[in-house]
């Protein structure tokens, strides 16, 4: 079990961030059978490009750095906040000093794949960092860039939801909702999912919380240069993967309001903006706006400004319709 000793000051400094590089690493691990398998439709669509990249680029060198339990920090640097982009991550990867990269390569590249002559030549080269960065950049653009706006929107909506839970119920409820194995016990966060790790004391800098659509379960970063971090599965991932046992069936609701409006009502289990809904549901923003206006006119939604965004949420009537749809 892993336990974080947490003070009030730690909670005040805890924050959310997004990590495109982290999700790329999780995706690559899944495609390489090192992590939770991808849904069949995604694997079928991405696997041909993934296998071609392994043949034509230095991607196997990047994959050789990952073990079932861990991976190197320099290929997934700590994100700075919610506006993190792949360009930000790539710049930090490329800026990794060779000495630091060699230390992580020696620590992590110990499996059979690291002994492949072609892989070993990359890992031992003086330009290993730039060659690995280039392979990851190609993987990003061919495997993830097209889907990232939708995936990012899911993660952003998750953060909006968690911040709302903090305001309404506090940090304890929010932290415990991240994963079934998490419990708040005697002033600390205990995570039963991990093997016996022990106690990690936070020192006033809080926790970094990162939603992900590709993380297999829950993951943690406990060592520098990362802040103490929890990576958890974002809300909405089940619907993205088509895990029907976790997704409400909108048949009756669809018959009443139509498929697109039913999807929007179901998606609004947490407040969201027009742009977030459009990206996460892969719908045109104009169409989303039209449907939201109709649902709002029917008394099923209300809207309120939050900073620069206008967020929509279900009214009690909208909640009743969703609950009654089965």
N, C-alpha and C positions, 0 to 999 in steps of 0.2 A: 504494500500500500504506500502511496505517496501522500505526504501531508505538508501543506503550506501553513506556516505560522503567520498569521495576518493581524496587523494592527489597524486602528481606525485611520491612521495616516496612510497606510498601504491602500485602503479602499479609496481614499480621496485621490490617490495618484493612479489608480487603475484606469485603463483606457482600452478602446477597441482599435483595431487596425485591419487592413486587408493586405494580403501577400500574394500577388500574381506568381512570383517565383516558387513559393511554397506549393501552390496548387499545381503548377507545372511539374514539380518534383513528384507530388502524389500521383498525378496522372501518368507520368513515365513509369513509376514503380508499378502501378496497376497494369499497364500494358505489358510490362516485362514480367508479370506474374510474381512480383515481390510484395504485393499488397492486396487489398480487397479487390476482387475482379470487378471490372466495369460491367454495367448492364450490356446485354448482348448487342443491342442496336448501336450503342456507342462503340463498343469494341469492333464490331463489323465495319463500321464507317472509318475508324481511325487506324486500324491495324495495318492495312496496306501501306499507308504513308509512314507509319512508325517503323515497319520492317525495312522500307526503302531508306529511311534516314539512318538506320543502323548500318546499312551496307555502304552508303555513299558519304556519310559524315563521321565525325568523331563522337557520335552519341554514345556508343558503347563505353567510351572512357568515362563519360559522365555517369552512366548507369553503374559502372564498376565501383563508384565511390559510395554506393548505398548498400547498407546491410538491412536485414529484416527489421531491426530495431532502431536504426539511426542512419544518419547521413552527414555529409560535411556541411559546415555553416556557410562556406563561401559561395556555394551555388544557390543558396536561399538565404540572403542576408536579412537582418531584422528590418521590418518595414517601419516607416516613420509615422504612418497614420492612415486615415481612411482614403486619402487621395493617391496612395501609392500606385504607380503604373509599372508595366513591364520595362519601359525605358529607364525608369529609376532603378529597378532591380538590376538590369543588365549593366548599367554604368557602375554600380557597386561591385558586381561580380568581376568586371574587367579591371577594376581598381585594386583587386586583391593582391597584396605583395606575394611574390613567388615563395618567399620563405614560409609565410603563413599557409599558403596552399600546399606546399610540400609536407608540412607537418600534418595537415588534415588528410592528405593522400596516404601518408605512411600509416596513419591511424585507422583509416576506413577501407582502403583498397587492399583487402587481405583475402578476398574470396577467389574462387577459381577463375572468374571472368577477368580479374586483374592480372592474371598470368598469361593471358592471350598476348602474343608478341606485338600485334598491332596496337592493342590497348596500352600495353606496357610502354611502348615507344612514345605514346602521347603523354602518359603520366610522368615519365622521366624527362621529358623535354624541357628546355628552358622557356618555351612559350606555351606551356601546358594550360595556363589560365586563359589565354586568349583563344586557344583551340577549343577548350571546353565551353567557353562563353559563346563562341560562334556556333557550335553544335546546338547549344540550348536555345539560341536565338532562332535558328532554323526550325527547331522543334516547336517553339512557341508559335511561329507564324504559320506552320503547316498543321499543327494539331490542336491549338487552343485559341488562337487569336479570333477566329470567326465566332466562336461560342462565348468568348469572354464577356461581351456586354451583357448577355443574358445571365451568365453565372455571377458576374459582379453585382447585378441588380438584386439577385437572390441574397447575396451576402449583405448588401447595403440594407435591404429590408429587414434582414435578421437583426442588424445593429439597431435599427429604428425600434423594432419590437423590444429588444433587451433594454434599451434606454427607457422605454415606457414602463417596463416592469420594475426597473430600479426606482423610478419616480413614484410608482404606485405601491410597490410592495417591499422595496429595499434590496440591498445587495445579497442578502442570504438567499432569498427566493430566486434571484437572478442566477447566482452561481450554481445552485442546486439544479436549476432547469437545464444546464448545459449538457448533462449526461446522467443516466440513471445511477451510475456508481459514485456520484459526487454527493457528499453530505457535509454540512457545516457542523463541526463538533468542537465544543470547548474553545472557541476563538480561533479555529483553524479550518482549513479546507482539506478534507480527506477524500482521496480518489482511489477507490478499491479496484479499479480496472488494471492498474499497474502492478507488476510484481513488487516485491519488497524493496522499495527505493529508500524509504526513511523520511526524515523531516528536513524540509527546506525552509529556512527563515528568510522572510522578506525584510528588507532594510529600509523601508520607507519609500521605495520607488514603485510599489504597486505591482499588479499583474497586467500583462499584455494579453488581451483576449482576441483571438483571430477566428472568425467563421470561415469554413471551407466546405466546398461541395464534394471534394475528392477524399478528404481524410476518412480512413477506414472506420475509426471509432472515436477515440480522443487521443491527442498527442500532447507532449509537453517539451519545452526547452528549459533546461535547468542550469546551463553553463554559459559563461561569457563567450562571445560578445552579445548574445541575446539577453534581454531582460527575462525574468522568470515569466514563462508564457504557457498558455493553454490554447491549443487549436482544437476546435470542436466542430461538429457537423451543423451546418446552417439549416435553419427552418426552411422548408420548401424543397429540400433536396429529394425527398421521397417522391414528390409530384414530378420533379424533373426526370428522375429515373424511371417513372412509371411503376412505382411499387404500390400496386393497387390496394394492398392490405392496409396501407397507411393513408390512403387518399379517399376523401368522401366521394360517394357516387352521386353525381348531380342529375340523375335521370329525370326526376320529377321537377326539379328546378329548371332544367333545360326545356322541358315541355312548356313551362309557364313563361319564362322570360327569354328563351333562346340560348343557344350554346355559348356565344361569346359573352353575354351578360352573366350567364351562370358561372363561367370561368372567372370573371372579374369579382363577382360576389364571393366565391369560394376563396379566391386569392387574398381577399381583404380580411384575413384573420388577424392581421396587424395593419395599422395605418400605412398607406403608401401613396406616392405621388403618381401622376399620369406617366411620367417617363420611366419610373421604376416598374410600374405594371407593364408598360409596353415592352421593356427589355426582358423582364422575367418571363412573360408569357409569349414572347416573340410575336407581338401584334403591332400594327401600325399605330403610332401615337395619335394621329387624327381619329382613327376608329375608336381607340380607347377613350379619348375625350368625348366623343359623341355618345358612346354607351354609358359612360359615367354620368353625363348630363341627364340622360333618360332615367337612369337608376336613381339619381338624386331627385329628379322631378317627381318620381313615384314614391318618394319618402323612404327609400331603402338605404340611402347613403347621406352623410353630411360631410362637409369639408371645412378645414381650418388651416390657417397659415402657420407654418413652423419655420422660422428663419426665412430663407429664400424660397422654400418649397410650399406648395399647397398639398396637404395630405387628406386623403379620403378615408373614411371608416364607415363601417356598417351601423345603421340605427338599430334600435330594438326590433323594429319590424324586419329589417334585413337579417338580423341574427335569427329571428324566429323562422324566416323562410329557409335559411340555410340549415338550421337544426331540423326542420320538418321535412327536408328533402331526402333524409336518410343517408 
